[in-house]
Amino acid sequence: MKRISKPPEVRRQELLDTAMALFTQKGYEETSMGDIARAAGVAQGLCYRYFDSKQKLFQESMDQYVQTCCAGFLPIIHDRTKSVRQRLDEMAQAVLSSDQNSTYSAFYHRPDHQDLHQELSLKICRFLLPHVTEELEVACRRGELSLRRPEVAASYLLHGQIGLIGPSALPLEERMTDILRYADLILSAG
């Protein structure tokens, strides 16, 4: 078999995509680095050249998925032509209309993947926290909000919604209404 040379960033992405496809299809535990190498058409040693372990490969793919999930939120968060409340409403609409069939969404949202979904939610919060903090600080400087500690309010807004947005018997629309109601309380508390 002739070896095909690819730029490192292309090969790395190919391995990430192949691994996530296999994790989705077979499950994380049932997928080995050898399986990933075979599916990608490379030697197993090449996988280890890019990723020391299957866990590191998975963590990097999850980080990449977080960036993909958040890409649509960042323009809303940073749209300073709108009030903070308008942006919260837009964020709620974005969550409600988000494509749950996006790549790997089914993997993270499987009922037996509660722990992975929780980890993903925390990573999303950590990713968004500096963005939301910045916008709350700007809103305070502009006089729109009066928060003593915008970074604490941002943390509450993001981390507090995890329990509400996760798996529940309530329809997502009701959960989003609750999230917005609590967000109003946090932002008006000062």
N, C-alpha and C positions, 0 to 999 in steps of 0.2 A: 504494500500500500504506500502510495506516494504521500509524503508529508506536505501539508499545505501550510505555508507560513502566513500568519495574519498579524496585523498590528496588535500589540498587547491589549489596548483598550477594547478592541473588537473581540478578541479571544475571551477576555475577562467577562464581557457582557454576554457573550454566547454561553459561557459556562453558567453564569447566573440564570439566564433564561432557561437553559436546559434543566438545571437543578430544580427551579421552581415548577417547571412543567412536570417533572417526575415527582416532586413532593406532592403536588396537587393530585396527580394520577394514582400514585402508589402509597403515599404517606411519607412523612419525614423519617420515621424509624425504619421503614422498609426499604428506603433508598440508601444505597452506599455510594461512596466516591467512585467505585468501579462502575456502578450503573450510570453515573453522571458522565464519566469519561467515555464509556461505550456509546451512550446516546449522542454525545457531542462529537464522536469520531476522533478522539484524541487518546493519548496514553494517560494512564492514571497519574503518573508522575507529573504530568503537565498541570493537572487539577491542583495538586499539592504545591506546585510552583506559584500558583496564584492565590491559593487559600490553604492555610496550614491544616484546616480541619473542615469537616462538613458543617459543624456548628458556626464557624466563622463565615463560611460561604452563605449559610442561611441568614445570619445576622446582617450581612451586607445586603442580601436580597431584600430583607425586611426594611432596612434603612432606605433602600432605593424605592420600595413600594410606598413608604411614608412620604417621600418627596413627591411621588406621583399623585398620591391621595391629596396632598396639600397644595399642589400647583394651582388648582382652581380656586382655592380659598385666599391665596395671597393677594390677588388683585382686589378682591372684595375688602379684605382687612385694611389694605393701604389706600383705599379710595377716599381721600380726604375731602372730596366734593360732597360727601354725604355725612350725616351725623353718625355717631356711634350706634345709636338705636336703629337707624336705617341699615347700617352694615350688619348688625345682628340679625335683622329680619332677612336680609339677603343671604347671610350664612345659613340660616334655618332653611330657606328655600333651596339653597344649593345642596344641603344634606338631604332634604326630601326628594329632590329630583336627581340626586347622584345616581350614577349607573352602577348598581350593585352587581352587574354582570361584567364589570371591568376585570382585566387580567388579574387572576389570583384572588379576587374577592371571595369566590366560593371556598377557597382554601381557608382563609382566615375566619370566615363566618360559619363554618361547619359547627354543629352543636357540640361535637367532641373536641373542638379546638378553643374552648373558653379561655384557657390560659394564654394561648397565642393571641387571641383577640384582645385580651387584657393588656398583654405586652405591647401589641400594636397601638392600642389606644394611648398608652403612656408615652410611647415614642412620638406619636402625633402631637400630644400635648407639649412635650419637650421641644419639638420642632417649631411649633407655633408660638410658644411662650414669648420669645423675644419680640416677635412681630406684634402680638397683641399688647404686650407691655409698652412698646414704643408708641402705639396708637393711643393708648389710654393716657400716657404722659403728654402727648401732643394735645389731646382733647382737654386735659387739665390746664395746660399752658394757655390754650385758647379760651378758657372759661366755660367750655361746654360741660365739663364734669368737675366735681370737687372731691377728688379722692386723696386721702392722706398718703396712701401707699399704693400707687397704680400697679406695681409689680405683684402685690398680694392679691389685688382684685383680679388681675389677669390670670394668676394661678388658680384662684377659685373658679373663675369663669370656665377655664379649660378643664381642670381636673374634676370639678364638681359635676360636669355633665356626663362623665364616664358611666356612673351608675344609672343615669337616666336613659342614656342613648343605647346602652347594651341590650342584650336579650331581655325581652319582657312580653307579657301577655297584652300590654297596652299597645295600640297602634302607634306608629312612629309619629304621626301628626300630633297626637296627645302628648307624647313625650317631648316633642319640640316646643309645644305650648308651655309645658312646665319649665323647660330649660329657659325660655325667654322670660317667663315670670320671675324665676330666680335670678336671672341676669339683671333684670330691672331692680330687684331688691339689693343686689350687690353693688350695682353702680350708683344707686341713690343713698347707700349707707354712708358713703364718704369715708 
